[in-house]
């Protein structure tokens, strides 16, 4: 009887142990199932985030710059696409200011059926916005009045300038001073707003460097596209309606000649006897000598020197005309790398 009782007790213990092991195994299975579901959900979220971010980054190439020309504040194009991992996304571009844009994209998380949003800030060149960013006709970091002997004239008032007349009437109601010293903090900025110098130079397809003389060049009445052909100041000439953009990775010495447009130089710009109409942006010094004359706006991150025979006349109209023919790469949306991904509202 004792033997049977012992065997019965052992059987009960064994059954209870097996039951405990089964319960433990079931718990482990449930935990593993939940972890698997959570991992799958995480994968779906990562896929959706990658798709949404990819759609936002791709807006630079997906949205033509020409389609944004007349976009009002708060407005902008929108559409849909298929992102990475075959995840469907929808996107939208909204204009915040003259040059600031918000790019957004939404991707659906299939596991939960909800949408994940990502957003970044973009920049796009706007002629009026660029002109409005000037605090004076000539801005310089190292500004000494003893260096400016020749004439430097500020804007005397609103100008009549084709399509921009109404804008100019309100842009500088009190005119624009002739000279202004800009801070070192601003000197660390880019050539065009937040766009870095390297990016701005790369976006301009034609480069010049060293020493040269700009002169109109045409054949059978057709203006030729050559690096040192910067158009003609006379409107009835074959190159009279041409405004150019020229980039210089270093310093530039312009000797005589004429031209109109936008000149972006990473180093110094020296003009001797040159007549130029438009915008000059220099990472170094700007020197006008020997009768050089610039009509428009000048910004230099170095010093400004104007000799007694030379002059600078402020003209928002000339600057607007020059900026309005910006290269296609500058008309597109440029991602602002310094801003990063915006928090979800």
C-alpha positions, 0 to 999 in steps of 0.5 A, a space after each residue: 500500500 505504501 508503494 502504491 501511495 508513493 507511486 501515486 504521489 509521484 504521478 501527481 507531482 509529475 502531472 503538476 510539473 508537466 502542467 507547470 511546464 506547459 503553462 510556462 511554455 504557453 507564456 513563452 509562446 505568448 510573449 514571443 508572439 507579442 514580440 514578433 507582432 511588435 517587431 513586425 509593427 516596428 518594421 512597418 513603421 520603419 518602412 513607412 518612415 523611410 518611404 515618407 522621408 524618401 518622398 520629402 527628399 525627392 521633392 527637390 527633383 520631383 517638383 519643377 521649379 517653374 510650377 512654383 513661380 506664382 504660388 501664393 503663401 500657404 499654397 503649393 502642389 501636392 501629389 502621390 507616389 510609391 516609396 521604398 518598400 512599395 509603400 504608398 505615400 502622399 506629399 505636399 509642398 507649401 510656401 511659407 515666405 518668399 523663399 521658405 517652403 515646407 515639404 511634407 509626406 505621409 506614408 500609411 503604416 499597414 499594420 495599424 492603418 494610420 499615417 506617419 508624417 515627415 517634413 523638412 524645410 526647403 529654400 528656393 530663390 526668389 528675385 524679390 526675396 533676394 533684393 529684399 534681403 539687402 540692407 543697403 546698395 553695397 554691403 561689406 563686412 570690412 567697411 571703411 569710408 576711406 576706401 570709398 572715394 568714388 560715388 556710391 548712390 543709394 536707391 532714391 525711391 521706388 522704380 518702375 520695373 516691368 512686372 515688379 512695379 507694384 512690389 517695388 512700390 512697397 519693398 523700399 518705401 523709404 529708399 535704401 541706404 548706400 552703404 552698410 556694414 554686415 556682421 561677421 555672423 552674416 559673413 559666415 552665411 552662404 552666397 544666396 541666402 542659406 545656400 552654401 557657397 559651394 552649392 551656389 557655385 555648382 548651380 551656376 553652369 558657366 564659370 569664369 576665373 582669372 582675368 578677362 574682358 566681358 564683351 557681347 558676342 553674336 553671329 548673324 544677329 544671334 547672341 552666342 553663349 560664351 563664358 565672357 559674353 555677359 550681354 550688352 547694355 544697349 537694348 537694341 543690340 543682339 545681346 541687349 536682352 541677355 542677362 547672365 549668371 557667372 560663377 568664379 571659384 576663386 578671385 576674378 579680375 575684370 578689365 574693361 568691357 560690359 555686361 549684365 546679370 549676376 556675378 558670384 565669386 568665392 574670392 575677390 572681384 576687381 573691376 577696372 573700367 568695367 560697366 556692369 548692371 546687376 548683382 555682385 556677390 563676393 566672398 572676398 573684397 570688391 574693388 572698383 577702379 579706373 572708371 568702373 561703374 556698377 548699377 545694381 547691388 553689391 554684397 561682399 564678405 570682405 572690403 569694398 573699395 571704390 576709387 575716385 573715378 568709379 561709382 556704384 549706383 543702386 538699382 533694385 530694378 537692375 538687380 531684379 532683372 538679373 535675378 529673374 534669369 537664375 539657372 534652373 538649379 536655383 529655381 528648384 527646391 533646395 533642402 535646408 540641411 541645417 534645419 533637420 527633420 521637423 517634429 510631428 505636430 
